[in-house]
Amino acid sequence: MKIGIAADHAGFEQKQAVLKELLDAGFDVKDFGAFSYDAQDDYPDIIVPLANAVSKGEVEKGIAICGSGVGVSVAANKIKGVRAALITETYSAHQGVEHDDMNLLCLGGRVLGAALISELIRTFINARYDGGERFQRRLDKVIALENKHDINT
């Protein structure tokens, strides 16, 4: 599985640890930056290349880290084909993939500890989309919204 990862300055240290952990586990990982700590960087500049890669299928899953996880989540969801969510506990880390086909995990580097971040990432990576009728029906409605179609007509 090819995984993309990105972080701004507020998630830079956590990204470095996660990157090492994923590489040590044998995953194919593409690092979208930041490549050095810059307190003045802006999360949209960091997340958009990762979100574009997720959208185009260049990576199967993405992981984005900023201070709270909110900024990268907001920005990533502006990219067509990206289903990103801020996750803080394991149930949503797998349920978001299984039911909603979440493809980009957003984490708060300033609000989550290293052990929880690792657990959330493992849970997210190991989860698979269920694809059942009710889940696909709902996902199709989300995709219709993304394509600017009225789902109520």
Secondary structure as GFF3:
##gff-version 3
##sequence-region A 1 153
A	DSSP	beta_strand	2	7	.	.	.	ID=ss1
A	DSSP	three_ten_helix	9	11	.	.	.	ID=ss2
A	DSSP	alpha_helix	12	24	.	.	.	ID=ss3
A	DSSP	beta_strand	28	31	.	.	.	ID=ss4
A	DSSP	alpha_helix	43	56	.	.	.	ID=ss5
A	DSSP	beta_strand	61	66	.	.	.	ID=ss6
A	DSSP	alpha_helix	70	76	.	.	.	ID=ss7
A	DSSP	beta_strand	84	86	.	.	.	ID=ss8
A	DSSP	alpha_helix	90	100	.	.	.	ID=ss9
A	DSSP	beta_strand	104	108	.	.	.	ID=ss10
A	DSSP	alpha_helix	114	126	.	.	.	ID=ss11
A	DSSP	alpha_helix	133	146	.	.	.	ID=ss12
###
